[in-house]
Amino acid sequence: MFHNIIAQNYFGVKKILIPYLLLIMPIYALSQNTTNAVKKSRSYYFYWGYHRNFYAPSNIHYKSEHYDFTLYDAKANDMPASLKQYFDVKNISVPQYNVRFGAEWKNNWFISIGVDHHKYRLTPTQNIQIGGYIDPSSLTYYNADSSVTSEEQYTGAFSDQDSLLYRREFMDFHHSNGMNQFRISIEKRIPLFDIPKIKTAIELYAGAGLGAIVCWTDFTFFRTRFLNNLHLSGWGMSGLYGVRFVHKNRFFVQYGFQNGFNFLTDIQLENKGSSARAQQNIHYFERGVQVGWIFGNVGSKLPITTSTN
């Protein structure tokens, strides 16, 4: 419930918050001028971690030989794993995860590559607006039990003002096996201060990324389920920012955020070879925790940061 309240409040003020998070924060961070007390060679990092997502309502267009309709302002949620799965090595890739490798370019600028594994599912049992057409023959074409004809309200022509109750008897749509973003990013690390007694430094980081989206979509239509393969579905861009706690210049824990837009123009709905496709644009806000390790020569003193503003 708390998760949903945060999501509703966040997207309710997104016209103010998005420009700040995507533009002002990264610009401020990237405008810092860092000078090193000790000259150091290039460093690298690797991290792995987990996150939660909040999704703004979106329009989704579905099209095949049997239907051509759009769901408007469809609400969606992420799909968190059970607590034990976060600590189960065999299921390490089941939760929503981030994995990334970065290499220092120069002066605390980094170029990184990695995967953001998101999960997306339309919220069950919601009233939703619909427009378009669903052929009445879909009831028997997709339904293995042809005697079930109680879903006629989900077929025929719909105006954009019509609404219906979204439920599994009608359809179920989710990227449960992953809305995977293979992203390349440019990032800036901004050292703040160190705590000598515990040999820990505190840093900020910010950046921007761009990449391809590969979805593994699970789609059920009138009780017939299509568990599709990984499919290149579109592209996405995002801004990221957060705080990092670095111990002995090597081990680090970071708490960060990502604000992104995914443009999915070719979502596979049914079996391979079928022309059934969906399209949607997804705006998401992510918060997560990652742990990592810094490689290379990182020097022996914390860089001193001064602002050029």
ABEGO torsion letter per residue (X at the ends): XAAAAAAAAAAAAAAAAAAAAAAAAAAAAAABBBBBABBBBBBBBBBBBBBBBBBBBBBBBBBBAABBBBBBGBBBBBBBBBAAAAABAAAAAABBBBBBBBBBABGGBBBBBEBBBBBBBBBBGBBBBBBEBBBAAAAAAABABAABAAAAAABEBBBAABBBBBBAAABBBBBAAEBBBBBBBBBBBBBABBBAAAGBBBBBBBBBBBBBBBBBBBBBBGGBBBBBBBBBAEBBBBBBBEBBBBBGGABBBBBBBBBBBBBBABBBABBBGBABBBBBBBBBBBBBBBBBBBBEBAEABBBBBBBAX
